Structures are given as C-alpha cells and as structure tokens.
Amino acid sequence: MTKEIICTVCPTGCTIHVEGENGNITKIEGFSCPRGKVYAENEFTAPVRILTSTAKIKNAKTPLVAVRSKTPVPKEKLFDCMVEIRKLELTPPVNRGDVLIKNICDTGVDIIASGEVK
Ligand code: SF4
C-alpha cells in the first residue's frame, strides 16, 4: 500500500510518500524534518483526529453546546464516538472543560465541553 500524506504539522505542507503493508513502513520520503516523519508514520499506521461536535442541552435558551475530545481519537472510532455524543442531553450549567463522557468508546479519551451554558 502506498499513501501520499500532506503534513499538517507546520504551514509548509510537505507531501510525504509512505509505502508499507500491515502497519509496517518499508519506505518513507518527502519529509523535511523529523516532526514530519513522525506525523506521516502515525498517519500511515494509526491515524487520529481531534473530534469536535455539539451536544444537546435541556431546558436552556441555547439548545446546543460545543464539545470536543480532550486528546485525539483513533480515526476508525470517530463515527462510534459521534453516536455516543448524540445521546447526550445535558442540564445547565455546563462549564468549559467539564468532562461529559469519560473514556468514550474505550478509547481512553474524554469528551469535554468546549463551550459554556449557564
Ligand atoms: S515535514 Fe516538517 S517542514 Fe514539512 S510540513 Fe511537516 S513539519 Fe513542516
């Protein structure tokens, strides 16, 4: 398998070419610094993303509050995590940084409020 990965670590946006099978990298080229190499290796073997979304609020003027994962979530678990977030029905007050779901979908990652509702 080969993959062209655009590095997003800095604004340069190097295109990094990665080859490998079953998570084993056999060739990697196109990075301009060690940070880019690490980024591309992770993107190839275990891509992760910060998840951002909204959650429902009961009995408030504002019906939704912004939420996000505290740390990146494995990309293949994003959909399952969204399903869990959709089930939330929060009661005010919700404060920025409140943990809303601990260890979502056994990822070891917490979902926190990134907005506030008083
Ligand atoms: S490889 Fe290095 S220089 Fe290139 S985009 Fe990534 S961080 Fe920036």
Backbone and ligand atoms as CSV (ligand in chain L), in Angstrom:
chain,resi,resn,atom,element,x,y,z
A,1,MET,N,N,0.846,-1.182,0.000
A,1,MET,CA,C,0.000,0.000,0.000
A,1,MET,C,C,0.885,1.237,0.000
A,2,THR,N,N,0.496,2.219,-0.794
A,2,THR,CA,C,1.212,3.489,-0.777
A,2,THR,C,C,0.235,4.603,-0.420
A,3,LYS,N,N,0.752,5.648,0.195
A,3,LYS,CA,C,-0.097,6.753,0.622
A,3,LYS,C,C,0.683,8.053,0.483
A,4,GLU,N,N,0.018,9.060,-0.078
A,4,GLU,CA,C,0.587,10.404,-0.104
A,4,GLU,C,C,-0.046,11.157,1.063
A,5,ILE,N,N,0.762,11.659,1.957
A,5,ILE,CA,C,0.258,12.343,3.153
A,5,ILE,C,C,0.752,13.781,3.144
A,6,ILE,N,N,-0.195,14.720,3.281
A,6,ILE,CA,C,0.185,16.125,3.408
A,6,ILE,C,C,0.441,16.394,4.887
A,7,CYS,N,N,1.636,16.777,5.218
A,7,CYS,CA,C,1.977,17.046,6.612
A,7,CYS,C,C,1.308,18.349,7.053
A,8,THR,N,N,0.622,18.296,8.189
A,8,THR,CA,C,-0.073,19.481,8.704
A,8,THR,C,C,0.580,20.020,9.973
A,9,VAL,N,N,1.770,19.546,10.257
A,9,VAL,CA,C,2.445,19.990,11.485
A,9,VAL,C,C,2.847,21.459,11.395
A,10,CYS,N,N,3.253,21.905,10.198
A,10,CYS,CA,C,3.591,23.329,10.036
A,10,CYS,C,C,3.040,23.799,8.689
A,11,PRO,N,N,3.049,25.113,8.438
A,11,PRO,CA,C,2.411,25.632,7.211
A,11,PRO,C,C,3.098,25.235,5.911
A,12,THR,N,N,4.290,24.679,5.965
A,12,THR,CA,C,4.996,24.292,4.733
A,12,THR,C,C,4.192,23.256,3.954
A,13,GLY,N,N,3.567,22.319,4.643
A,13,GLY,CA,C,2.695,21.341,3.997
A,13,GLY,C,C,3.407,20.368,3.074
A,14,CYS,N,N,4.503,19.812,3.513
A,14,CYS,CA,C,5.252,18.847,2.685
A,14,CYS,C,C,4.361,17.649,2.313
A,15,THR,N,N,4.554,17.138,1.110
A,15,THR,CA,C,3.887,15.908,0.695
A,15,THR,C,C,4.826,14.750,0.981
A,16,ILE,N,N,4.379,13.831,1.809
A,16,ILE,CA,C,5.223,12.717,2.245
A,16,ILE,C,C,4.674,11.428,1.660
A,17,HIS,N,N,5.547,10.689,1.010
A,17,HIS,CA,C,5.182,9.437,0.351
A,17,HIS,C,C,5.548,8.285,1.295
A,18,VAL,N,N,4.544,7.453,1.609
A,18,VAL,CA,C,4.793,6.335,2.529
A,18,VAL,C,C,4.365,5.035,1.859
A,19,GLU,N,N,5.211,4.026,1.977
A,19,GLU,CA,C,4.880,2.695,1.476
A,19,GLU,C,C,4.998,1.687,2.608
A,20,GLY,N,N,4.133,0.653,2.577
A,20,GLY,CA,C,4.219,-0.392,3.588
A,20,GLY,C,C,3.021,-1.311,3.521
A,21,GLU,N,N,3.056,-2.327,4.366
A,21,GLU,CA,C,1.960,-3.296,4.462
A,21,GLU,C,C,1.702,-3.637,5.920
A,22,ASN,N,N,0.442,-3.825,6.272
A,22,ASN,CA,C,0.051,-4.252,7.623
A,22,ASN,C,C,0.691,-3.407,8.726
A,23,GLY,N,N,0.747,-2.129,8.487
A,23,GLY,CA,C,1.285,-1.233,9.508
A,23,GLY,C,C,2.804,-1.147,9.546
A,24,ASN,N,N,3.476,-1.931,8.692
A,24,ASN,CA,C,4.946,-1.872,8.651
A,24,ASN,C,C,5.376,-0.962,7.504
A,25,ILE,N,N,6.125,0.066,7.805
A,25,ILE,CA,C,6.562,1.026,6.797
A,25,ILE,C,C,7.863,0.529,6.172
A,26,THR,N,N,7.853,0.462,4.836
A,26,THR,CA,C,9.050,-0.005,4.133
A,26,THR,C,C,9.802,1.140,3.466
A,27,LYS,N,N,9.082,2.246,3.199
A,27,LYS,CA,C,9.734,3.384,2.547
A,27,LYS,C,C,8.991,4.651,2.935
A,28,ILE,N,N,9.740,5.704,3.266
A,28,ILE,CA,C,9.120,6.984,3.576
A,28,ILE,C,C,10.042,8.089,3.076
A,29,GLU,N,N,9.483,8.994,2.272
A,29,GLU,CA,C,10.297,10.086,1.747
A,29,GLU,C,C,9.436,11.317,1.511
A,30,GLY,N,N,10.096,12.469,1.483
A,30,GLY,CA,C,9.391,13.718,1.219
A,30,GLY,C,C,9.267,14.620,2.436
A,31,PHE,N,N,9.625,14.118,3.591
A,31,PHE,CA,C,9.550,14.968,4.802
A,31,PHE,C,C,10.790,15.863,4.847
A,32,SER,N,N,10.615,17.022,5.481
A,32,SER,CA,C,11.723,17.974,5.570
A,32,SER,C,C,12.293,18.083,6.968
A,33,CYS,N,N,11.651,17.390,7.925
A,33,CYS,CA,C,12.163,17.454,9.306
A,33,CYS,C,C,11.653,16.231,10.070
A,34,PRO,N,N,12.251,15.934,11.215
A,34,PRO,CA,C,11.841,14.743,11.991
A,34,PRO,C,C,10.386,14.773,12.432
A,35,ARG,N,N,9.854,15.965,12.716
A,35,ARG,CA,C,8.451,16.037,13.157
A,35,ARG,C,C,7.518,15.550,12.057
A,36,GLY,N,N,7.830,15.895,10.835
A,36,GLY,CA,C,7.017,15.460,9.705
A,36,GLY,C,C,7.092,13.957,9.505
A,37,LYS,N,N,8.278,13.401,9.732
A,37,LYS,CA,C,8.437,11.943,9.581
A,37,LYS,C,C,7.552,11.229,10.603
A,38,VAL,N,N,7.570,11.698,11.851
A,38,VAL,CA,C,6.752,11.085,12.910
A,38,VAL,C,C,5.266,11.237,12.566
A,39,TYR,N,N,4.886,12.428,12.089
A,39,TYR,CA,C,3.488,12.665,11.732
A,39,TYR,C,C,3.035,11.673,10.652
A,40,ALA,N,N,3.843,11.526,9.610
A,40,ALA,CA,C,3.472,10.642,8.497
A,40,ALA,C,C,3.430,9.185,8.952
A,41,GLU,N,N,4.371,8.798,9.785
A,41,GLU,CA,C,4.362,7.418,10.301
A,41,GLU,C,C,3.065,7.145,11.067
A,42,ASN,N,N,2.676,8.095,11.916
A,42,ASN,CA,C,1.432,7.918,12.683
A,42,ASN,C,C,0.210,7.930,11.775
A,43,GLU,N,N,0.200,8.802,10.781
A,43,GLU,CA,C,-0.929,8.859,9.853
A,43,GLU,C,C,-1.064,7.555,9.074
A,44,PHE,N,N,0.050,6.946,8.769
A,44,PHE,CA,C,0.034,5.701,7.993
A,44,PHE,C,C,-0.393,4.509,8.853
A,45,THR,N,N,0.095,4.454,10.085
A,45,THR,CA,C,-0.142,3.261,10.900
A,45,THR,C,C,-1.364,3.393,11.819
A,46,ALA,N,N,-1.588,4.583,12.400
A,46,ALA,CA,C,-2.690,4.744,13.357
A,46,ALA,C,C,-3.177,6.187,13.347
A,47,PRO,N,N,-3.911,6.584,12.302
A,47,PRO,CA,C,-4.341,7.986,12.222
A,47,PRO,C,C,-5.316,8.358,13.332
A,48,VAL,N,N,-5.162,9.552,13.849
A,48,VAL,CA,C,-6.031,10.063,14.918
A,48,VAL,C,C,-6.496,11.469,14.557
A,49,ARG,N,N,-7.605,11.868,15.158
A,49,ARG,CA,C,-8.154,13.209,14.932
A,49,ARG,C,C,-8.748,13.748,16.226
A,50,ILE,N,N,-8.650,15.054,16.420
A,50,ILE,CA,C,-9.438,15.711,17.469
A,50,ILE,C,C,-10.879,15.728,16.977
A,51,LEU,N,N,-11.814,15.266,17.803
A,51,LEU,CA,C,-13.224,15.221,17.415
A,51,LEU,C,C,-13.906,16.480,17.952
A,52,THR,N,N,-14.576,17.212,17.100
A,52,THR,CA,C,-15.355,18.370,17.546
A,52,THR,C,C,-16.795,18.171,17.122
A,53,SER,N,N,-17.725,18.564,18.009
A,53,SER,CA,C,-19.138,18.393,17.707
A,53,SER,C,C,-19.957,19.300,18.631
A,54,THR,N,N,-21.234,19.013,18.731
A,54,THR,CA,C,-22.112,19.716,19.664
A,54,THR,C,C,-22.955,18.687,20.400
A,55,ALA,N,N,-23.424,19.071,21.592
A,55,ALA,CA,C,-24.288,18.199,22.386
A,55,ALA,C,C,-25.539,18.977,22.776
A,56,LYS,N,N,-26.628,18.218,22.957
A,56,LYS,CA,C,-27.920,18.831,23.293
A,56,LYS,C,C,-27.949,19.322,24.743
A,57,ILE,N,N,-28.656,20.441,24.952
A,57,ILE,CA,C,-28.863,20.993,26.289
A,57,ILE,C,C,-30.368,21.011,26.561
A,58,LYS,N,N,-30.753,20.497,27.728
A,58,LYS,CA,C,-32.175,20.517,28.110
A,58,LYS,C,C,-32.511,21.823,28.820
A,59,ASN,N,N,-33.695,22.331,28.586
A,59,ASN,CA,C,-34.227,23.470,29.343
A,59,ASN,C,C,-33.299,24.690,29.348
A,60,ALA,N,N,-32.772,25.027,28.195
A,60,ALA,CA,C,-31.919,26.216,28.123
A,60,ALA,C,C,-32.264,26.999,26.862
A,61,LYS,N,N,-31.954,28.317,26.882
A,61,LYS,CA,C,-32.208,29.130,25.691
A,61,LYS,C,C,-31.347,28.655,24.529
A,62,THR,N,N,-30.133,28.231,24.868
A,62,THR,CA,C,-29.215,27.719,23.852
A,62,THR,C,C,-29.388,26.208,23.771
A,63,PRO,N,N,-29.810,25.664,22.628
A,63,PRO,CA,C,-30.107,24.222,22.578
A,63,PRO,C,C,-28.886,23.320,22.455
A,64,LEU,N,N,-27.730,23.897,22.115
A,64,LEU,CA,C,-26.532,23.077,21.881
A,64,LEU,C,C,-25.324,23.711,22.557
A,65,VAL,N,N,-24.365,22.872,22.894
A,65,VAL,CA,C,-23.088,23.374,23.398
A,65,VAL,C,C,-21.969,22.665,22.632
A,66,ALA,N,N,-20.892,23.400,22.362
A,66,ALA,CA,C,-19.747,22.820,21.647
A,66,ALA,C,C,-19.004,21.839,22.550
A,67,VAL,N,N,-18.600,20.719,21.972
A,67,VAL,CA,C,-17.827,19.703,22.700
A,67,VAL,C,C,-16.653,19.269,21.820
A,68,ARG,N,N,-15.661,18.679,22.446
A,68,ARG,CA,C,-14.530,18.133,21.685
A,68,ARG,C,C,-13.857,17.045,22.498
A,69,SER,N,N,-13.044,16.256,21.809
A,69,SER,CA,C,-12.252,15.261,22.528
A,69,SER,C,C,-11.062,15.979,23.168
A,70,LYS,N,N,-10.703,15.551,24.371
A,70,LYS,CA,C,-9.606,16.203,25.079
A,70,LYS,C,C,-8.284,15.960,24.355
A,71,THR,N,N,-8.142,14.789,23.787
A,71,THR,CA,C,-6.949,14.433,23.003
A,71,THR,C,C,-7.441,13.727,21.736
A,72,PRO,N,N,-6.571,13.505,20.752
A,72,PRO,CA,C,-7.036,12.875,19.512
A,72,PRO,C,C,-7.604,11.465,19.725
A,73,VAL,N,N,-8.570,11.119,18.866
A,73,VAL,CA,C,-9.270,9.830,18.904
A,73,VAL,C,C,-8.848,9.034,17.660
A,74,PRO,N,N,-8.690,7.713,17.770
A,74,PRO,CA,C,-8.403,6.922,16.574
A,74,PRO,C,C,-9.462,7.179,15.487
A,75,LYS,N,N,-8.988,7.396,14.276
A,75,LYS,CA,C,-9.895,7.788,13.184
A,75,LYS,C,C,-11.017,6.774,12.975
A,76,GLU,N,N,-10.719,5.493,13.134
A,76,GLU,CA,C,-11.740,4.467,12.881
A,76,GLU,C,C,-12.825,4.452,13.960
A,77,LYS,N,N,-12.609,5.171,15.075
A,77,LYS,CA,C,-13.617,5.216,16.149
A,77,LYS,C,C,-14.455,6.498,16.100
A,78,LEU,N,N,-14.181,7.393,15.161
A,78,LEU,CA,C,-14.866,8.689,15.143
A,78,LEU,C,C,-16.383,8.532,15.039
A,79,PHE,N,N,-16.846,7.661,14.161
A,79,PHE,CA,C,-18.288,7.504,13.965
A,79,PHE,C,C,-18.950,6.992,15.245
A,80,ASP,N,N,-18.370,5.980,15.864
A,80,ASP,CA,C,-18.924,5.430,17.110
A,80,ASP,C,C,-18.975,6.509,18.192
A,81,CYS,N,N,-17.947,7.324,18.245
A,81,CYS,CA,C,-17.915,8.405,19.246
A,81,CYS,C,C,-19.025,9.415,18.976
A,82,MET,N,N,-19.269,9.725,17.713
A,82,MET,CA,C,-20.337,10.670,17.373
A,82,MET,C,C,-21.696,10.128,17.808
A,83,VAL,N,N,-21.895,8.839,17.659
A,83,VAL,CA,C,-23.164,8.219,18.086
A,83,VAL,C,C,-23.355,8.420,19.591
A,84,GLU,N,N,-22.295,8.242,20.366
A,84,GLU,CA,C,-22.382,8.421,21.825
A,84,GLU,C,C,-22.640,9.886,22.180
A,85,ILE,N,N,-21.980,10.796,21.491
A,85,ILE,CA,C,-22.169,12.226,21.777
A,85,ILE,C,C,-23.608,12.637,21.469
A,86,ARG,N,N,-24.167,12.068,20.412
A,86,ARG,CA,C,-25.549,12.396,20.033
A,86,ARG,C,C,-26.541,11.991,21.130
A,87,LYS,N,N,-26.202,11.010,21.957
A,87,LYS,CA,C,-27.104,10.547,23.024
A,87,LYS,C,C,-27.132,11.507,24.220
A,88,LEU,N,N,-26.149,12.407,24.305
A,88,LEU,CA,C,-26.071,13.313,25.467
A,88,LEU,C,C,-27.271,14.249,25.513
A,89,GLU,N,N,-27.781,14.469,26.732
A,89,GLU,CA,C,-28.775,15.525,26.977
A,89,GLU,C,C,-28.357,16.188,28.266
A,90,LEU,N,N,-27.658,17.284,28.152
A,90,LEU,CA,C,-27.029,17.926,29.302
A,90,LEU,C,C,-27.984,18.894,29.984
A,91,THR,N,N,-27.745,19.093,31.252
A,91,THR,CA,C,-28.521,20.061,32.033
A,91,THR,C,C,-27.579,21.193,32.448
A,92,PRO,N,N,-27.979,22.443,32.222
A,92,PRO,CA,C,-27.123,23.560,32.622
A,92,PRO,C,C,-26.934,23.573,34.141
A,93,PRO,N,N,-25.857,24.140,34.647
A,93,PRO,CA,C,-24.804,24.784,33.865
A,93,PRO,C,C,-23.798,23.776,33.294
A,94,VAL,N,N,-23.286,24.108,32.127
A,94,VAL,CA,C,-22.180,23.348,31.535
A,94,VAL,C,C,-21.010,24.319,31.433
A,95,ASN,N,N,-19.895,23.946,32.026
A,95,ASN,CA,C,-18.718,24.818,32.029
A,95,ASN,C,C,-17.649,24.288,31.098
A,96,ARG,N,N,-16.925,25.231,30.504
A,96,ARG,CA,C,-15.832,24.849,29.601
A,96,ARG,C,C,-14.870,23.924,30.341
A,97,GLY,N,N,-14.559,22.787,29.730
A,97,GLY,CA,C,-13.625,21.837,30.343
A,97,GLY,C,C,-14.310,20.733,31.130
A,98,ASP,N,N,-15.625,20.840,31.369
A,98,ASP,CA,C,-16.342,19.759,32.051
A,98,ASP,C,C,-16.193,18.456,31.267
A,99,VAL,N,N,-15.931,17.363,31.974
A,99,VAL,CA,C,-15.866,16.055,31.306
A,99,VAL,C,C,-17.298,15.555,31.140
A,100,LEU,N,N,-17.708,15.343,29.894
A,100,LEU,CA,C,-19.084,14.945,29.585
A,100,LEU,C,C,-19.197,13.437,29.374
A,101,ILE,N,N,-18.190,12.846,28.759
A,101,ILE,CA,C,-18.132,11.385,28.607
A,101,ILE,C,C,-16.689,10.965,28.898
A,102,LYS,N,N,-16.542,10.092,29.874
A,102,LYS,CA,C,-15.202,9.591,30.210
A,102,LYS,C,C,-14.897,8.365,29.357
A,103,ASN,N,N,-13.673,8.285,28.849
A,103,ASN,CA,C,-13.207,7.099,28.119
A,103,ASN,C,C,-14.203,6.687,27.029
A,104,ILE,N,N,-14.543,7.619,26.168
A,104,ILE,CA,C,-15.564,7.338,25.147
A,104,ILE,C,C,-15.150,6.155,24.269
A,105,CYS,N,N,-16.067,5.225,24.106
A,105,CYS,CA,C,-15.883,4.029,23.266
A,105,CYS,C,C,-14.567,3.302,23.579
A,106,ASP,N,N,-14.183,3.290,24.841
A,106,ASP,CA,C,-12.940,2.614,25.277
A,106,ASP,C,C,-11.703,3.107,24.532
A,107,THR,N,N,-11.698,4.383,24.190
A,107,THR,CA,C,-10.534,4.946,23.504
A,107,THR,C,C,-9.510,5.483,24.495
A,108,GLY,N,N,-9.934,5.627,25.770
A,108,GLY,CA,C,-9.060,6.266,26.750
A,108,GLY,C,C,-9.124,7.783,26.682
A,109,VAL,N,N,-10.035,8.294,25.850
A,109,VAL,CA,C,-10.153,9.738,25.629
A,109,VAL,C,C,-11.469,10.234,26.229
A,110,ASP,N,N,-11.410,11.404,26.877
A,110,ASP,CA,C,-12.616,12.023,27.435
A,110,ASP,C,C,-13.177,13.040,26.449
A,111,ILE,N,N,-14.509,13.161,26.457
A,111,ILE,CA,C,-15.170,14.238,25.711
A,111,ILE,C,C,-15.456,15.351,26.696
A,112,ILE,N,N,-15.031,16.559,26.352
A,112,ILE,CA,C,-15.201,17.695,27.250
A,112,ILE,C,C,-16.007,18.801,26.565
A,113,ALA,N,N,-16.559,19.679,27.393
A,113,ALA,CA,C,-17.263,20.844,26.850
A,113,ALA,C,C,-16.223,21.857,26.409
A,114,SER,N,N,-16.403,22.376,25.193
A,114,SER,CA,C,-15.511,23.452,24.749
A,114,SER,C,C,-16.274,24.777,24.716
A,115,GLY,N,N,-17.568,24.708,25.047
A,115,GLY,CA,C,-18.368,25.918,25.196
A,115,GLY,C,C,-18.981,25.930,26.578
A,116,GLU,N,N,-19.800,26.955,26.848
A,116,GLU,CA,C,-20.431,27.083,28.160
A,116,GLU,C,C,-21.908,27.408,28.009
A,117,VAL,N,N,-22.722,26.888,28.923
A,117,VAL,CA,C,-24.124,27.280,29.011
A,117,VAL,C,C,-24.437,27.464,30.486
A,118,LYS,N,N,-24.846,28.681,30.859
A,118,LYS,CA,C,-25.111,28.988,32.285
A,118,LYS,C,C,-26.562,28.708,32.630
L,1,SF4,S1,S,7.735,17.728,7.194
L,1,SF4,FE1,FE,8.495,19.283,8.619
L,1,SF4,S2,S,8.759,21.087,7.312
L,1,SF4,FE2,FE,7.435,19.698,6.154
L,1,SF4,S3,S,5.313,20.315,6.696
L,1,SF4,FE3,FE,5.936,18.691,8.122
L,1,SF4,S4,S,6.705,19.766,9.912
L,1,SF4,FE4,FE,6.702,21.233,8.229
